Amino acid sequence: MTFREQLQHYIDLTNEHLKDYFNMKEGYNQTLIESMKYSLFAGGKRLRPILSLASYQMFRDDIEEVMPYACGIEMIHTYSLIHDDLPAMDNDDYRRGKLTNHKVYNEGVAILAGDGLLNYSFELMLENAIKQNDIYKHIVAIKEISNSAGVHGMIGGQVVDLESENKIIDKEMLDYIHINKTAALITTSLKVGAIIAGAQEEDIRNMEKVGLNLGLAFQIKDDILDVVGDEAKLGKSIGRDLEKHKSTYPALIGLEASIEKVGALTNNVKQLLHRYSSKAEFLLELCDYLTSRES
């Protein structure tokens, strides 16, 4: 398969499994489930599940084993976006070219839809784990996901991001925000793929390094696009970081230096993946695709 064909294959697999997981009975909670599905199926890159699937297939072929974790991570990511868009957070009206969840339903339902996605992701992963003979690696993977999404990961980064609005912060604090708010879940996506595949500890650590570099590059690229991006391609307003007086790489070190930083981080990823030769071909191309994207 070409890179584009493989990319679409991973996206299609993820969407098929997410639809299966959400083939659930609706009752009095119908509005909640509709709200959860509205954001989950509103489009998006499916980056995190793609990373889990690609990482897994570097070490093992049977992709079904990792699907509950790839989809669970995507549910967690989606919950974070629903909450991120709320008036108390970023107060955004559009996400991926569509009205945000709280604009379609209401703030209360949107909050609960995010909560529902977070809880359901762990229901799904744990239900899968307890069926396994080699349960240990599955529990380790779930713990990794929990850590990266929690107070020492995504949520911790989000809090510091909120507290840093209208303030001048240094690069160390900005890196803390980016590494935790964005890179943590990207890193875990790659680690979990390797863990479930039964990779060696050295390879798991190496995939962690890949994720940290790729996650930081991805977020800095987002910062850049908020300055020079095309709103039609992004599906959301640009200039929001400046409007909210947020510290970003372009604001801190300048646009050109930020572009150079993305290039340096991309080169780090390529060096880390070099040892896997042709097995890393898709991830290498994905790295270039993500860091040169326009949306």
N, C-alpha and C positions, 0 to 999 in steps of 0.2 A: 504493500500500500504506500501511496505517497503520504507526505506529512499531512496534507489537508484531509485526505481520506481517513487516516488514522485518527486525527483530531475529531472529525465528525463521527467516527465510529465510537469513540469514547463518550462523546456528548449524547449520542443516541442511546447507548447502553445505560448511561446514567438516567436519562429521562424515562426510559422504559421501566427501570427498576423503581424510580421514584413514584411513577404512576401505580405500579403494583403495590408499593408500600402504602399508598394513599387510597387504595381500593377498600375503604373502610365503611362500616355502617354509620349512617348519619341519623340523628334523632333530634332531640331538643338542642343539641350542640351544633346543628347544621351551619349556623352563621360562623362559628369559630373555625370549623373545618374549611369552609369556603374561603375565609380570610387567610388561613394558613396556605391553602393551595394557590390563592391569588398571587401571593408574593413568590412562592416556590416555583411556580410555572410562568413567571412574568418575563422569562428570558434570562440572559446572563451568560457568562463565559463557561460556567461549570469548571472553573479552573482547579479548584481544590480536589474534587473527585477525579479529574483528569490526572492530576499529579499523583494521587494515590494509585490509580490504575497503571499508569506508566511506570512508576517506581516498582510496583509489585511485579510487573511483567519483565523487568530487568533481571529478576531472580527466579521467577516461576511463571508458568503459563496459565494455569487454571484460574481465570480472573473472577469467577463467581465467589470465591472465598473472601475476597476483599470488598465486594460490592456493598454489604451493609454498612461498612465503615466509611467508604467513599460517600455514600448517600447520607449517612449520619452527619458527616462533616459539612456537607452542603446545607443540610437543615439548620445546623448551628450557624453557619455563615448567613443564611437568609434571615434567621431570627435577629441577628445582630444588625442587619440592614434595616429591618422594620423598626427596631428601637432607635437606631441611629437617625432615622428620618423624622422622629417625633418632635413636636414643638419644644419639648424640654431639652432636646439634644440639638440636632442640626436644623430642624424646622424646614425640611425640604418638601416641596410639592410634587416633584417628579423623580422617578427612579426607573432607569432603563427605558425612558420615553413614555412611561405610563404614570398615572397618578399614584402617589404613595399610598400605602395600606390605610393609614389613618384618614386620608382624604376620601377613600372609597367607602370605608366602614366608619369607624370613629376611633378616637384615641384609646378608649377602654378596650374595644375589641382588638385593636392593633397590638396593644401591650400583651393581651392574653394570647393572641396568635403567635407572637414571638415566644412567649412562655411555653405555649403548646409545642412549637417546633423544637425547642430545646429539650423539653421532657421526652417528646416522642423519639427524638434521635437516640437517646439513651435507652429507652424501651426497646427499640429496634436492635441496637448493638448488643445489649445484654441478653435479649431473647435469642439472638444468634449464638452468642458466646457459650451459653449454658448447654447448648446442644453439641458442643465440640469435645472430642476426646482429648485434644491437646489444648485445654482451656487456658493454660497459663499465658501463652502469647496473645490470646484474645483479650484477656484482662489487662495485660500490659498496654496493649494498643488503646483500650478504652481509657485507661488512666492517663496516657499521653494526651488524648483528645480532651479529657476533662481539665487537665492542667493548662493546656494551651488556650482553652476558652475561658478560664477562670480568673481569679483575682491576681494571679501572677502571670497572666497572659493577656488575652484580648480585653477582658473587662477592666483589668488594671490599667492597660494602655489607654482605654477609652476615658477613664476617669481623669487621668493626667492630661489628656487632650482637652477635656472640658475645662479643667482648672487653668490651663495655659492660654485660653482665649484672652485677647486684649493684654497679653503680657509678652515681654521679650524674654525668651528662654535661650539657653545655650545648646550647642550641638549634642552634648551628652543627654540632655533631657529630651531633645527632639528624637534622637536615636532610640531612646527608651520607648517613646510613644509609637514610633514606626515599627520597631521590632516586636512590641507586644500587641499593639492594636491590629496590625496587618500581618507581619511576618510569622507570628507564632502559629497561626492556623495553617499557613502555607508550609511551614517547616514540618509541622505534625502530619500533614497530608503525605509528604514524602517519606517520613519516618514510618508511619503506619503501614504504608505499602510494603516497605522492606521488612517490618516486624512480622506482618501476617504471612509474608512469603517465606519466612524462616531464614532470612539473611543473617550473615555473620555480624557480630557486634561491631566490628570495624566498619562494615558497610553501612550499618544503621547510623553510626556516628557520622560517616561521610555524607549520607543523605541529609542529615541534620544540618551540616555545614552548607550543603547545596541550598537547602530551604532558607536559611538565614540570609544568604547572599541574594537569592532570587526574590525573597519576600521584601527585602529592603529596596532592591532595584525596582520592583513592581510599585511600591508606594511612592518612591521618588518620581517615577514616571507619572503616576497619578497627580502628584504635585505640579509637575511640569505641564501636564494636559490642562490643569485648572487655570493655567496662565495663557497657554497658546492653543488649546484644543478647540475643536469644532463642536458647538452645542448639539447640532443635528446628529453627529456621529456618536457623541457621548451619551445622548439621551437625558442630559441634565444640564443645568445652568453652569457656566464657567464663572470664575472670579469669586466664588463663594468663600474661598480661603481668605482672600484679601478683604472681602466685605465683613467677615467675622473676625478679622484681625488674628488669624491663626498663624503660628510659626510653621514655616515649611522650608524645605531645602532651597528653593529658588529665592525665598525671602531672606534666608540666612546667609547663603553663599553665592547667590546669583544664578541666573538661568544657565549660562554656559558651563559653569562649574558643576551644576547639577546634572547636566547632560553627560559631562565627563565622568561623574561619579557613577551614573547608570552603566556607562561603558566599562568602567573598572570592575564593578560588581558582576557584570555579565561575563567578563573574562575570568573572574574567580570561579564562577559556576562551571565554565567550560574546562578549566584546569582540574576541578574536582571530579568531573564526569569522564575525563579523558581515559582513566584506568579501565572503564567498562567497554571501550571500543565501540563496535557497531550496536551493542545492546542499548547504548545511551543516545543513539542517533535521534530518536524522537524527542527526548528531553532537551537535547542540544538545540534542535530546530525550534522547539517550543519556547526556549529561553529567548532566542532572537525575535520570535514572533511577539512575545509579550513586551519586550523592552523597546520594540520599534512600532508598537501599536498606535492607533489614532483614537481608540475608544476604550 
